[in-house]
Amino acid sequence: MAEKLTIGKALNLGLRRALESDPKVLIMGEDVGKLGGVFRITDGLQKDFGEERVIDTPLAESGIIGTAVGLAIRGYRPVCEIQFDGFVYPAYDQIVSQVAKMHYRSQGRVKMPMVIRIPFGGGIGAVEHHSESPEAYFAHTAGLKVVSCATPEDAYMMIQQAVASDDPIVFLEPKRRYYEKGDVEVDADLAGAYPLHASRLTRPGTDATVIAYGPMVRTALDAANAAAADGRELEVFDLRSLSPLDLDPVYESVRRTGRCVVVHEAPSNVGLGAEVAARITEHCFYSLEAPVLRVTGYDTPYPAARVEEEFLPDLDRVLDAVDRTFGW
Amino acid sequence: MTKGRGAGGESAPGFVQLLTPDGERIDKVTGADGVEYTVDFTDDEYRGLYRDLVVVRKLDAEATALQRQGELGIWASLLGQEAAQVGSGRALRPQDMAFPTYREHGVLYCRGIDPIMPLSLFRGVDHGAWDPVEFRFNMYTIVIGAQTLHATGYAMGITKDGKVGNDDGEAVIAYFGDGASSQGDVNEAFIWASVFNAPIVFFCQNNQYAISEPIEKQTRVPLYQRASGFGFPGVRVDGNDVLASYAVTRAALDHARHGQGPTLIEAYTYRMGAHTTTDDPTRYRMAGEVESWQAKDPIARVRAFITKQQIAGDDFFTEVDELARRESLALRERVLAMEDPDPLTIFEHVYPHGSPLVDSQRQGFAEYMDSFEGSAH
């Protein structure tokens, strides 16, 4: 049965399904209980599943992740909420040195079936530390998997798949898109779901390939619609999985189009776009009509809210980059 | 109460002691936490503790020698801390879970674990590679203090599983040192343990040094007193006294397993050796200080007590030395027999179900290796 849900509500419903399906699933984080989280993603869950399973933690991110490691050793499946992207850094040591390495350290004897949910990205008019895109730090860390949803349908299924996975997964939620609505098959079976670590062709096209994830998928689609009005058909991919990357379908696309633009909010230097561009260049070298171009946030700290629209990639900057691939 | 060299200083430490450095038994003593501590060991148990102390020290010396001979990459010696480790290790009940640092070889031994188990880590063969739950002993954690949060989370899980509240309840012990007490993670672990009333004992071996930095660089108050600010009891024990270390730890673990929450134990001891084999303590501490602690040796006092009480005679001591020699020889032989891992194992166990990136790199590496003429791969 399809329901019209926002991304935020789809995540909430997905978490509810995860709590229902496995008594070992826990939710822990700051304000996730009565308040339902600052974005209300865990709204109502403590009321229905109790304080033992939906845990309001002390206000310390390393403590959240570090105790989740111990709970995972004990056999639990913690879903940790980090309140905002810019607050994850106190937990960075536990994530990189413990969560990511425990399976390797133990040669497979200890699993870390943990999900670390992080609302990420800008565009909400916030103060400092509330609009960052830290995905490259985590994608660079062996032992972690990193995913990002862009639609209500994916939000609903991907959060359930992430909780069910034995991998530690950093789950990036496009916070400025929390309120976007879409159809969600709420009765869909997890077993038949689109794979968690697969990219998705979101809009077919013939003239250039545009790659995005998270909040920039909407931007890329908007750009493609605008380009279509000018007679240019852009093929849009939603990466969904940032680590591991699933680029085989993208290579196939770029071999057809010969042009490619990668879009993300995070700064360009040593970002996901650089990795994607390098791999496309390696795999599609003889098909490329132009270098792979990146449209990204600038290599500055995230700016003040009144100028963030200038910082963030938008429809025009994506189209400008596409134009440049044609003028090369 | 404390005076002399600062808050953590060595004069008037105010600890629980049941066996003096001269081997005199103190019947009962009340700790700073108001609890009365004693032990009631049989002669056999006294002999057993002595045996553990001697074997653990001998194995440690063997590992140091193996490092000096190039057979281990590094070794973190427990020399001087045998009583704190054997006492607390023997206090654990079978169902209890320990979260060690990288120096708890004595605790590991007392858990009945083969002492060879962590040697592969120090030789550079692996990073640990054991199942914490199987051995009730987590893998060595090298990042200072990180394991105290893991221990606390594990203890929260015990409560969730309903495994507290009686004699069969489970408890957790988290080991860390005086240096770690400054880490945010340790302080966060105290907060979590307190707020969630977790069944955990924080066992801090204050060996007076964090590599080169003396305790005064970490604290202005005795470490055990920090517990009161977090809302649970703290007690300082003579960490060179195996009886007191046992008594205090056993009481704290039982307190925890009955659902009465955490305890901080500060085992006041001294690192007689270097921080690790890469360290040179002559650069930062005086020989006289080491000598003063030599007089408080954890093993000599047990031997003196056993002799005075006629619990055992010279034959026993000779027999223990012989056992220690045999065990250390066996350790040496097995370290020398450890083979280097196949380079392709670099790519194993990064993820439970693999990853296309790692898998393709593994394949590329294998093909590269095979490209060499006469390659075994």
Interface residues (C-beta under 8 A of the other chain):
Chain A: E52 T57 P58 A60 S62 G63 I65 G66 T67 A68 V69 G70 L71 A72 I73 R74 G75 Y76 P90 D93 Q94 S97 Q98 K101 H103 Y104 R105 S106 Q107 G108 R109 V110 K111 A142 G143 K145 D166 D167 S243 P244 L245 D246
Chain B: F99 D126 H127 G128 A129 W130 D131 P132 V133 E134 N138 M139 T141 V143 A146 T148 L149 H150 A151 T152 G153 Y154 A155 M156 G157 I158 K160 D161 G184 D185 E188 A189 I191 W192 V195 E348 H349 V350 Y351 P352 H353 S355 P356 L357 V358
